[in-house]
Structures are given as C-alpha cells and as structure tokens.
Amino acid sequence: ETVMEPNASPARRAGPLADLRVVEFAGIGPGPFACMLLSDMGADVVTIDRPGARAGDPRNVTQRGRTVVQADLKDAACIEQVLQLLQAADVLVEGFRPGVMERLGLGPEAVARRNARLVYGRMTGWGQHGPLAQAAGHDINYIALTGALHAIGTADRPVPPLNLLGDYGGGSLYLVMGILAALHEARRSGLGQVVDAAITDGVVNLMAQFIGQSQRGAFVERRESNMMDGGWPWYGVYETADGPHVSVGPLEPQFFARLCELLQLGPEWQSAPSDRSRWPALREALAQLFKSRPAAHWRELLEGTDACFAPVLPLSEAARHPHNVARGAFVVLDGVTHPAPAPRFSRTPAAIQSAPAAAAGDLADALGRWRG
C-alpha cells in the first residue's frame, strides 16, 4: 500500500477536471461513486445533505473528495441559495425518484432558467419514465430485469455479482460518461442538457457482446454452458490443496498449449478444447491437478507466464500483491485504505482531493467560495 497525502485545498486541485464545479445531492450507491470519480479527476464537488445528517465515516471511501454542506430543501430560502449555487456550477448530480427534484423546485427546467449551460445528471435504477419508474428497487432487481443476473452464477441458481455490474458498471460509469459527453457538446452549443442514466439501460448496453452472440447461436441461456460463465473448463477457477482458489483463462490455442506445457499435461489434451465431449474429463483433470499442490506452488509455476493465470485473492491480500503495490493501486490516507484514482493520466494526474469529505460551515460558505 502506498501512503500519500490528500490534495485538500481547492486551490491545489489536480487532474483533468480541475476547473469543473459539481453540485451533488446526497444519496447512496451509484451517484456518490460517480462523484468520487469526478472528484478524483479534479472536480470541485459540493454535496448538499439534509440538516442534522451525521458526519461521514472516513472509511466510506466513496464519499471522499467533497465539501459537504447541509440545507433544508423544504425551506424556500435554502432553495434560493441552492439555485444560486447551481448558477455557478457546471454539473448537477441527483439520484432521487423521478419527480422529486421537480417538486422541490429544482427540476431541469427551473435550473436551466438560472444556468442554461448546466449539465443535469439524473441517476436512477429504472430511468425517468417507464412502467417501473416510480418503483423502489436495488442493484439485484435492475440486473435481474436485463438478462445479466440470469447469465451469472452456477447451473443451479443465479448469483449476484456484488453490486458491481448494476450500481457501478451500468450506473455510475454510464452517468460519468454521459456527463462528460454532455459537457463536451456544451462547449459547442453553450447549452447543457439532462443525462438520464438508468442502471437498466446501462446494464443492457454492457450485455452487447452476449446479445450479439445469442443471435449467432454462440451464447445459450443456460449458466455454465458458455465461454465466460464457467462452461469452458480452461476458463474458470480451481481449488488448491490448501484451500485458496486460482484462476485460469487461456482462451487462445497458444496460451492453452502453454498451460498444458507448464502443467505437464500430455499432448492428448491439446485438442480437448475443440472436442466438447472431452470437456468433462478435461475439467476433472485440471481440478485434480490443482488440488494436488498448494496455491503457492501454482503461483510460483504459472504467475507471470502466458498460461493466463492469477491467484484468486481476497481484498486484504490484493493490497499486498507485488503487481498492485508496483502500480500503487491501493493508497493509505490517515490510516484508511483507499483505491487509487483510475484511470491514470500522463500530464494531469488524478488525485484524492480530500479524505474524508471536507466540511464547510454552511451553504453560504460554499456559495461564497465559488463566487470568489
């Protein structure tokens, strides 16, 4: 783990978005993660939270890099101050159910009257319209509706892939991409627009490869039957003698040949990938072989080779792996481990702007800073 100091002063902000001002309405899940990404890339993010909200836990790393202010959005005077703040902003991010911001007097039309160039980012599960738009839901429900959850898991049952696929993959990343695209267009037109980022839309989009494969007959709706869902014996995980698992994924023939060579599998196995009738035997041979030695043996033999191998590490060990250490993938700030900003920029490097979120006195202080 790399120990580093946060870039806490607004005047010292780093990254390619260092001139960007973002107003975030406090929420959970994909909206905060999207704003973490924007902050890491240099954006000045002011988060508006409800009165009396507890201070953020510094271990909640997705809340890093913010100035947090409290405002009563049911109070007309506070709403006016928020509108003034938005008048000085470039981006708004909110994750309420459709219609909530409009009822508060902070919907896209009301904000556009104050700031026509503002990009209005809306993060929801179901989207701004549709039969389910007003229904409650979470990541598991959104990915269930898209075909993604059905495709992931064991032959017996689907397995939720944490909330990486929906909240963050189909949600946060598409929201950030949409915001940056809208900002790029606004440089030509001088006008902002609404970015309707629905997790269901994003996950369907992420499924593009498999949608295409299913129409060509290369993807079947049966788990553990396809290339990347555990169906191919040479693309999967295997238990070792002392318990930890390892992963192999030599999809290309030359890489599979290298795996066989290093594992000293006989030449009779070289043609096994092209003969589906032999896959059960190949799976059993690999399972028995990996189970015969401890994980350390396989790491010494296979790691860093063209066999397409990696140990399956828990988070605590991932932070100590030499490759992640060399890349500085984990950083420590004030005793709290953070993921390093990503991606990397050659000329305007990203940085964690503050950790935990920096507190301001009130909304007026943030407004004064942006006007100053």
FENPE-V431998 format. One line per field, one symbol per residue. ss: DSSP state (H for helix, E for strand, L for the rest). phi: phi as a letter, one per 20 degrees, with the letter a starting at -180 (. if undefined). Layout:
ss = ???
phi = ???
This chain:
ss = LEELLLLLLHHHLLLLLLLLEEEEELLLLHHHHHHHHHHHLLLEEEEEELLLLLLLLLLLHHHLLEEEEELLLLLHHHHHHHHHHHHLLLEEEELLLLLHHHHLLLLHHHHHHHLLLLEEEEEELLLLLLLLLLLLLLHHHHHHHHLLHHHLELLLLELLLLLHHHHHHHHHHHHHHHHHHHHHHHHHHLLLLEEEEEHHHHHHHHLHHHHHHHHLLLLLLLLLLLLLLLLLLLEEEEELLLLLEEEEELLLHHHHHHHHHHHLLLHHHLLHHHLHHHHHHHHHHHHHHHHLLLHHHHHHHHLLLLLLEEELLLHHHHLLLHHHHHHLLEEEELLEEEELLLLLLLLLLLLLLLLLLEELLLHHHHHHHHHL
phi = .eebefeeegfdfdofdfdedcddegbcmffgfgfffffgeofedddedfgnffgffgeeffefmdddcdbefedfffgffffffffeedbdcbcffgnffffencfgfffffebfefededdceeoebogdgeefabggfffffenffgedpegfbfcfeldffegefedgfffffffffffffffeemceaedeedgffffgffeggffffffemecdebgmcdgddnfegecaccedfeogdcdcbfffgfffffffffelffffefeggecgfefgfffffffffffecfggfffffdfneeflcbfedfgfegfdfgffffemfdcdclndecffgbfedfdcffbffabfgeedfaffffffffef
